């Protein structure tokens, strides 16, 4: 994991602001869904995708390396 050198404090309501530079770099516009998980003593924030990672479809999804991929995209990728 690469440190960014950015430090933020949690406010009295428990909120934490993710810096604009990081949101832009990770393509997280306003309204993006964020998944929160815990690994040991670390809080992990990840972009949450409800559909296929490639096309956005919500039909016939398969989990592959923590990404959701639909059957149509799997077939298309396997043809390459």
SELO-858641 format. One record per atom (N, C-alpha, C): residue number from 0; residue in three letters; chain; atom name; x, y negated, z. Coordinates in pm, whole numbers. Layout:
+-----+------+------+------+--------+--------+--------+
| pos | code | unit | site |   east |  north |     up |
+-----+------+------+------+--------+--------+--------+
| NUM |  ala |    A |   CA |      X |      Y |      Z |
...
+-----+------+------+------+--------+--------+--------+
This chain:
+-----+------+------+------+--------+--------+--------+
| pos | code | unit | site |   east |  north |     up |
+-----+------+------+------+--------+--------+--------+
|   0 |  unk |    A |    N |     85 |    117 |      0 |
|   0 |  unk |    A |   CA |      0 |      0 |      0 |
|   0 |  unk |    A |    C |     90 |   -123 |      0 |
|   1 |  unk |    A |    N |     60 |   -217 |    -85 |
|   1 |  unk |    A |   CA |    140 |   -338 |    -99 |
|   1 |  unk |    A |    C |     80 |   -452 |    -17 |
|   2 |  unk |    A |    N |    161 |   -514 |     69 |
|   2 |  unk |    A |   CA |    114 |   -628 |    149 |
|   2 |  unk |    A |    C |    103 |   -751 |     60 |
|   3 |  unk |    A |    N |      2 |   -834 |     85 |
|   3 |  unk |    A |   CA |    -18 |   -955 |      6 |
|   3 |  unk |    A |    C |     38 |  -1078 |     74 |
|   4 |  unk |    A |    N |     62 |  -1069 |    205 |
|   4 |  unk |    A |   CA |    107 |  -1185 |    280 |
|   4 |  unk |    A |    C |     -6 |  -1277 |    320 |
|   5 |  unk |    A |    N |   -129 |  -1239 |    288 |
|   5 |  unk |    A |   CA |   -246 |  -1318 |    321 |
|   5 |  unk |    A |    C |   -304 |  -1266 |    453 |
|   6 |  unk |    A |    N |   -328 |  -1356 |    546 |
|   6 |  unk |    A |   CA |   -386 |  -1320 |    675 |
|   6 |  unk |    A |    C |   -513 |  -1402 |    694 |
|   7 |  unk |    A |    N |   -621 |  -1336 |    735 |
|   7 |  unk |    A |   CA |   -748 |  -1404 |    761 |
|   7 |  unk |    A |    C |   -799 |  -1360 |    897 |
|   8 |  unk |    A |    N |   -869 |  -1448 |    966 |
|   8 |  unk |    A |   CA |   -929 |  -1416 |   1095 |
|   8 |  unk |    A |    C |  -1076 |  -1382 |   1077 |
|   9 |  unk |    A |    N |  -1124 |  -1293 |   1161 |
|   9 |  unk |    A |   CA |  -1266 |  -1260 |   1164 |
|   9 |  unk |    A |    C |  -1337 |  -1368 |   1245 |
|  10 |  unk |    A |    N |  -1447 |  -1422 |   1192 |
|  10 |  unk |    A |   CA |  -1517 |  -1529 |   1264 |
|  10 |  unk |    A |    C |  -1607 |  -1470 |   1373 |
|  11 |  unk |    A |    N |  -1675 |  -1558 |   1447 |
|  11 |  unk |    A |   CA |  -1757 |  -1515 |   1561 |
|  11 |  unk |    A |    C |  -1875 |  -1428 |   1522 |
|  12 |  unk |    A |    N |  -1912 |  -1427 |   1394 |
|  12 |  unk |    A |   CA |  -2020 |  -1340 |   1346 |
|  12 |  unk |    A |    C |  -1967 |  -1210 |   1285 |
|  13 |  unk |    A |    N |  -1835 |  -1190 |   1292 |
|  13 |  unk |    A |   CA |  -1775 |  -1067 |   1240 |
|  13 |  unk |    A |    C |  -1745 |  -1072 |   1091 |
|  14 |  unk |    A |    N |  -1748 |  -1190 |   1031 |
|  14 |  unk |    A |   CA |  -1726 |  -1203 |    887 |
|  14 |  unk |    A |    C |  -1578 |  -1223 |    856 |
|  15 |  unk |    A |    N |  -1540 |  -1178 |    740 |
|  15 |  unk |    A |   CA |  -1405 |  -1193 |    691 |
|  15 |  unk |    A |    C |  -1414 |  -1238 |    545 |
|  16 |  unk |    A |    N |  -1342 |  -1343 |    510 |
|  16 |  unk |    A |   CA |  -1345 |  -1393 |    372 |
|  16 |  unk |    A |    C |  -1233 |  -1326 |    293 |
|  17 |  unk |    A |    N |  -1271 |  -1266 |    180 |
|  17 |  unk |    A |   CA |  -1172 |  -1210 |     89 |
|  17 |  unk |    A |    C |  -1128 |  -1323 |     -3 |
|  18 |  unk |    A |    N |   -999 |  -1354 |     -6 |
|  18 |  unk |    A |   CA |   -951 |  -1468 |    -85 |
|  18 |  unk |    A |    C |   -990 |  -1458 |   -233 |
|  19 |  unk |    A |    N |  -1021 |  -1574 |   -291 |
|  19 |  unk |    A |   CA |  -1064 |  -1582 |   -430 |
|  19 |  unk |    A |    C |   -963 |  -1516 |   -524 |
|  20 |  unk |    A |    N |   -835 |  -1537 |   -498 |
|  20 |  unk |    A |   CA |   -731 |  -1480 |   -585 |
|  20 |  unk |    A |    C |   -741 |  -1328 |   -592 |
|  21 |  unk |    A |    N |   -766 |  -1264 |   -476 |
|  21 |  unk |    A |   CA |   -779 |  -1118 |   -474 |
|  21 |  unk |    A |    C |   -907 |  -1073 |   -541 |
|  22 |  unk |    A |    N |  -1018 |  -1144 |   -516 |
|  22 |  unk |    A |   CA |  -1146 |  -1108 |   -580 |
|  22 |  unk |    A |    C |  -1134 |  -1118 |   -731 |
|  23 |  unk |    A |    N |  -1066 |  -1221 |   -778 |
|  23 |  unk |    A |   CA |  -1048 |  -1239 |   -923 |
|  23 |  unk |    A |    C |   -959 |  -1128 |   -980 |
|  24 |  unk |    A |    N |   -850 |  -1099 |   -912 |
|  24 |  unk |    A |   CA |   -756 |   -995 |   -957 |
|  24 |  unk |    A |    C |   -824 |   -859 |   -965 |
|  25 |  unk |    A |    N |   -915 |   -831 |   -870 |
|  25 |  unk |    A |   CA |   -982 |   -702 |   -864 |
|  25 |  unk |    A |    C |  -1119 |   -702 |   -933 |
|  26 |  unk |    A |    N |  -1151 |   -810 |  -1006 |
|  26 |  unk |    A |   CA |  -1277 |   -822 |  -1079 |
|  26 |  unk |    A |    C |  -1396 |   -799 |   -986 |
|  27 |  unk |    A |    N |  -1403 |   -879 |   -879 |
|  27 |  unk |    A |   CA |  -1511 |   -871 |   -782 |
|  27 |  unk |    A |    C |  -1586 |  -1003 |   -777 |
|  28 |  unk |    A |    N |  -1678 |  -1025 |   -871 |
|  28 |  unk |    A |   CA |  -1754 |  -1151 |   -871 |
|  28 |  unk |    A |    C |  -1850 |  -1157 |   -753 |
|  29 |  unk |    A |    N |  -1908 |  -1274 |   -730 |
|  29 |  unk |    A |   CA |  -2007 |  -1292 |   -624 |
|  29 |  unk |    A |    C |  -2118 |  -1188 |   -641 |
|  30 |  unk |    A |    N |  -2155 |  -1124 |   -535 |
|  30 |  unk |    A |   CA |  -2260 |  -1023 |   -540 |
|  30 |  unk |    A |    C |  -2209 |   -881 |   -559 |
|  31 |  unk |    A |    N |  -2078 |   -863 |   -575 |
|  31 |  unk |    A |   CA |  -2022 |   -729 |   -592 |
|  31 |  unk |    A |    C |  -2047 |   -645 |   -468 |
|  32 |  unk |    A |    N |  -2079 |   -519 |   -488 |
|  32 |  unk |    A |   CA |  -2098 |   -427 |   -376 |
|  32 |  unk |    A |    C |  -1961 |   -377 |   -331 |
|  33 |  unk |    A |    N |  -1940 |   -376 |   -200 |
|  33 |  unk |    A |   CA |  -1814 |   -332 |   -143 |
|  33 |  unk |    A |    C |  -1840 |   -213 |    -52 |
|  34 |  unk |    A |    N |  -1761 |   -107 |    -69 |
|  34 |  unk |    A |   CA |  -1771 |     10 |     17 |
|  34 |  unk |    A |    C |  -1666 |     -3 |    126 |
|  35 |  unk |    A |    N |  -1706 |     22 |    250 |
|  35 |  unk |    A |   CA |  -1616 |     11 |    364 |
|  35 |  unk |    A |    C |  -1590 |    151 |    418 |
|  36 |  unk |    A |    N |  -1462 |    188 |    429 |
|  36 |  unk |    A |   CA |  -1427 |    318 |    484 |
|  36 |  unk |    A |    C |  -1311 |    301 |    583 |
|  37 |  unk |    A |    N |  -1286 |    403 |    660 |
|  37 |  unk |    A |   CA |  -1180 |    400 |    760 |
|  37 |  unk |    A |    C |  -1085 |    514 |    734 |
|  38 |  unk |    A |    N |   -955 |    485 |    732 |
|  38 |  unk |    A |   CA |   -850 |    585 |    720 |
|  38 |  unk |    A |    C |   -753 |    563 |    835 |
|  39 |  unk |    A |    N |   -760 |    649 |    935 |
|  39 |  unk |    A |   CA |   -677 |    631 |   1053 |
|  39 |  unk |    A |    C |   -717 |    503 |   1124 |
|  40 |  unk |    A |    N |   -622 |    410 |   1139 |
|  40 |  unk |    A |   CA |   -652 |    282 |   1203 |
|  40 |  unk |    A |    C |   -666 |    169 |   1101 |
|  41 |  unk |    A |    N |   -692 |    203 |    975 |
|  41 |  unk |    A |   CA |   -707 |    104 |    868 |
|  41 |  unk |    A |    C |   -851 |     96 |    820 |
|  42 |  unk |    A |    N |   -896 |    -24 |    792 |
|  42 |  unk |    A |   CA |  -1026 |    -46 |    730 |
|  42 |  unk |    A |    C |  -1000 |    -65 |    581 |
|  43 |  unk |    A |    N |  -1061 |     17 |    498 |
|  43 |  unk |    A |   CA |  -1040 |     12 |    354 |
|  43 |  unk |    A |    C |  -1163 |    -49 |    287 |
|  44 |  unk |    A |    N |  -1142 |   -147 |    201 |
|  44 |  unk |    A |   CA |  -1250 |   -209 |    123 |
|  44 |  unk |    A |    C |  -1230 |   -170 |    -22 |
|  45 |  unk |    A |    N |  -1334 |   -120 |    -86 |
|  45 |  unk |    A |   CA |  -1327 |    -78 |   -226 |
|  45 |  unk |    A |    C |  -1448 |   -128 |   -300 |
|  46 |  unk |    A |    N |  -1431 |   -156 |   -428 |
|  46 |  unk |    A |   CA |  -1544 |   -192 |   -513 |
|  46 |  unk |    A |    C |  -1635 |    -71 |   -520 |
|  47 |  unk |    A |    N |  -1764 |    -89 |   -499 |
|  47 |  unk |    A |   CA |  -1860 |     21 |   -501 |
|  47 |  unk |    A |    C |  -1929 |     24 |   -636 |
|  48 |  unk |    A |    N |  -1917 |    135 |   -704 |
|  48 |  unk |    A |   CA |  -1981 |    154 |   -834 |
|  48 |  unk |    A |    C |  -2099 |    248 |   -816 |
|  49 |  unk |    A |    N |  -2217 |    207 |   -859 |
|  49 |  unk |    A |   CA |  -2335 |    293 |   -848 |
|  49 |  unk |    A |    C |  -2351 |    381 |   -969 |
|  50 |  unk |    A |    N |  -2286 |    347 |  -1078 |
|  50 |  unk |    A |   CA |  -2298 |    423 |  -1201 |
|  50 |  unk |    A |    C |  -2163 |    469 |  -1252 |
|  51 |  unk |    A |    N |  -2162 |    517 |  -1374 |
|  51 |  unk |    A |   CA |  -2040 |    565 |  -1438 |
|  51 |  unk |    A |    C |  -1936 |    454 |  -1439 |
|  52 |  unk |    A |    N |  -1815 |    489 |  -1406 |
|  52 |  unk |    A |   CA |  -1706 |    392 |  -1401 |
|  52 |  unk |    A |    C |  -1678 |    330 |  -1538 |
|  53 |  unk |    A |    N |  -1709 |    403 |  -1644 |
|  53 |  unk |    A |   CA |  -1680 |    355 |  -1778 |
|  53 |  unk |    A |    C |  -1797 |    282 |  -1845 |
|  54 |  unk |    A |    N |  -1917 |    342 |  -1837 |
|  54 |  unk |    A |   CA |  -2029 |    284 |  -1912 |
|  54 |  unk |    A |    C |  -2142 |    230 |  -1824 |
|  55 |  unk |    A |    N |  -2140 |    261 |  -1694 |
|  55 |  unk |    A |   CA |  -2243 |    212 |  -1604 |
|  55 |  unk |    A |    C |  -2367 |    299 |  -1594 |
|  56 |  unk |    A |    N |  -2375 |    403 |  -1674 |
|  56 |  unk |    A |   CA |  -2491 |    493 |  -1672 |
|  56 |  unk |    A |    C |  -2507 |    556 |  -1534 |
|  57 |  unk |    A |    N |  -2631 |    584 |  -1495 |
|  57 |  unk |    A |   CA |  -2656 |    650 |  -1367 |
|  57 |  unk |    A |    C |  -2703 |    794 |  -1387 |
|  58 |  unk |    A |    N |  -2696 |    844 |  -1510 |
|  58 |  unk |    A |   CA |  -2741 |    979 |  -1542 |
|  58 |  unk |    A |    C |  -2626 |   1079 |  -1537 |
|  59 |  unk |    A |    N |  -2650 |   1196 |  -1478 |
|  59 |  unk |    A |   CA |  -2557 |   1310 |  -1477 |
|  59 |  unk |    A |    C |  -2416 |   1270 |  -1434 |
|  60 |  unk |    A |    N |  -2405 |   1212 |  -1315 |
|  60 |  unk |    A |   CA |  -2274 |   1166 |  -1267 |
|  60 |  unk |    A |    C |  -2196 |   1278 |  -1200 |
|  61 |  unk |    A |    N |  -2065 |   1276 |  -1220 |
|  61 |  unk |    A |   CA |  -1973 |   1369 |  -1159 |
|  61 |  unk |    A |    C |  -1866 |   1286 |  -1089 |
|  62 |  unk |    A |    N |  -1827 |   1325 |   -967 |
|  62 |  unk |    A |   CA |  -1718 |   1256 |   -897 |
|  62 |  unk |    A |    C |  -1586 |   1313 |   -944 |
|  63 |  unk |    A |    N |  -1497 |   1224 |   -988 |
|  63 |  unk |    A |   CA |  -1363 |   1266 |  -1031 |
|  63 |  unk |    A |    C |  -1262 |   1167 |   -975 |
|  64 |  unk |    A |    N |  -1178 |   1212 |   -884 |
|  64 |  unk |    A |   CA |  -1076 |   1128 |   -821 |
|  64 |  unk |    A |    C |  -1136 |    999 |   -766 |
|  65 |  unk |    A |    N |  -1242 |   1014 |   -688 |
|  65 |  unk |    A |   CA |  -1312 |    901 |   -623 |
|  65 |  unk |    A |    C |  -1377 |    804 |   -721 |
|  66 |  unk |    A |    N |  -1402 |    846 |   -843 |
|  66 |  unk |    A |   CA |  -1471 |    765 |   -943 |
|  66 |  unk |    A |    C |  -1591 |    845 |   -993 |
|  67 |  unk |    A |    N |  -1702 |    775 |  -1020 |
|  67 |  unk |    A |   CA |  -1819 |    840 |  -1080 |
|  67 |  unk |    A |    C |  -1808 |    830 |  -1232 |
|  68 |  unk |    A |    N |  -1824 |    944 |  -1299 |
|  68 |  unk |    A |   CA |  -1815 |    949 |  -1445 |
|  68 |  unk |    A |    C |  -1933 |   1031 |  -1496 |
|  69 |  unk |    A |    N |  -2002 |    980 |  -1599 |
|  69 |  unk |    A |   CA |  -2117 |   1053 |  -1653 |
|  69 |  unk |    A |    C |  -2070 |   1161 |  -1751 |
|  70 |  unk |    A |    N |  -2158 |   1258 |  -1774 |
|  70 |  unk |    A |   CA |  -2125 |   1370 |  -1864 |
|  70 |  unk |    A |    C |  -2094 |   1320 |  -2006 |
|  71 |  unk |    A |    N |  -2166 |   1220 |  -2052 |
|  71 |  unk |    A |   CA |  -2143 |   1167 |  -2188 |
|  71 |  unk |    A |    C |  -2001 |   1113 |  -2201 |
|  72 |  unk |    A |    N |  -1954 |   1039 |  -2101 |
|  72 |  unk |    A |   CA |  -1818 |    984 |  -2107 |
|  72 |  unk |    A |    C |  -1714 |   1095 |  -2093 |
|  73 |  unk |    A |    N |  -1744 |   1197 |  -2013 |
|  73 |  unk |    A |   CA |  -1652 |   1311 |  -2000 |
|  73 |  unk |    A |    C |  -1636 |   1379 |  -2136 |
|  74 |  unk |    A |    N |  -1748 |   1399 |  -2205 |
|  74 |  unk |    A |   CA |  -1741 |   1463 |  -2337 |
|  74 |  unk |    A |    C |  -1665 |   1375 |  -2437 |
|  75 |  unk |    A |    N |  -1691 |   1245 |  -2431 |
|  75 |  unk |    A |   CA |  -1621 |   1153 |  -2521 |
|  75 |  unk |    A |    C |  -1471 |   1151 |  -2494 |
|  76 |  unk |    A |    N |  -1433 |   1152 |  -2368 |
|  76 |  unk |    A |   CA |  -1291 |   1152 |  -2332 |
|  76 |  unk |    A |    C |  -1224 |   1284 |  -2369 |
|  77 |  unk |    A |    N |  -1294 |   1394 |  -2355 |
|  77 |  unk |    A |   CA |  -1234 |   1522 |  -2387 |
|  77 |  unk |    A |    C |  -1213 |   1540 |  -2537 |
|  78 |  unk |    A |    N |  -1285 |   1462 |  -2618 |
|  78 |  unk |    A |   CA |  -1270 |   1468 |  -2764 |
|  78 |  unk |    A |    C |  -1148 |   1390 |  -2813 |
|  79 |  unk |    A |    N |  -1087 |   1311 |  -2725 |
|  79 |  unk |    A |   CA |   -970 |   1231 |  -2767 |
|  79 |  unk |    A |    C |   -846 |   1314 |  -2785 |
+-----+------+------+------+--------+--------+--------+
